[in-house]
Amino acid sequence: MALMDDCMEWLNYVEDLIRELSDSKPSEFKQGQVDGLRMAADMLKDYLADYPGYVDPLRKFDQFKM
């Protein structure tokens, strides 16, 4: 599924970008960007949750935890 792969790649990119922006010097502008990106990512995750084979990028390694 090429579209699912693209969506997963975008979600991984956005999660990395959110982490990078959050770790840098805080400003109201950056916080607004982080909030907007997080909202867009959450909307896409909610939409993709119905598709078979979808695994939340933040939870993909939970199955390997002891």
C-alpha positions as CSV (number, residue, x, y, z in Angstrom):
1,M,0.0,0.0,0.0
2,A,1.9,3.0,-1.2
3,L,-0.5,5.5,0.2
4,M,-0.3,4.0,3.7
5,D,3.5,4.0,3.4
6,D,3.5,7.7,2.5
7,C,1.2,8.5,5.4
8,M,3.4,6.6,7.8
9,E,6.5,8.3,6.5
10,W,4.8,11.7,6.9
11,L,3.7,10.8,10.5
12,N,7.2,9.8,11.4
13,Y,8.6,13.0,9.9
14,V,6.0,15.1,11.8
15,E,6.8,13.4,15.1
16,D,10.5,14.1,14.6
17,L,9.8,17.7,13.7
18,I,7.5,18.2,16.7
19,R,10.3,16.7,19.0
20,E,12.9,19.0,17.4
21,L,10.8,22.1,17.7
22,S,9.8,21.3,21.3
23,D,13.5,20.8,22.3
24,S,14.6,24.1,20.8
25,K,14.2,27.6,22.5
26,P,10.5,28.0,23.2
27,S,8.6,30.9,21.7
28,E,4.9,31.5,21.1
29,F,5.3,31.1,17.4
30,K,7.1,27.7,17.7
31,Q,4.5,26.5,20.2
32,G,1.8,27.5,17.7
33,Q,3.6,25.4,15.0
34,V,3.9,22.5,17.3
35,D,0.2,22.6,18.3
36,G,-0.8,22.8,14.6
37,L,1.4,19.9,13.6
38,R,0.3,17.8,16.6
39,M,-3.4,18.5,15.7
40,A,-2.8,17.5,12.0
41,A,-1.0,14.3,13.0
42,D,-3.7,13.4,15.5
43,M,-6.4,13.9,12.9
44,L,-4.5,11.6,10.4
45,K,-3.9,9.0,13.1
46,D,-7.6,8.9,14.0
47,Y,-8.4,8.5,10.4
48,L,-5.9,5.7,9.8
49,A,-6.9,3.8,12.9
50,D,-9.6,2.1,11.0
51,Y,-7.3,0.7,8.3
52,P,-5.8,-2.8,8.8
53,G,-2.1,-2.9,9.4
54,Y,-1.9,0.6,10.8
55,V,0.4,0.9,13.8
56,D,0.8,4.2,15.7
57,P,4.4,5.3,15.2
58,L,4.7,6.2,18.9
59,R,3.5,2.7,19.8
60,K,5.2,0.5,17.2
61,F,7.8,-0.9,19.6
62,D,5.4,-1.5,22.5
63,Q,5.2,-5.2,21.5
64,F,8.9,-5.6,22.2
65,K,8.9,-4.2,25.7
66,M,9.5,-6.6,28.6
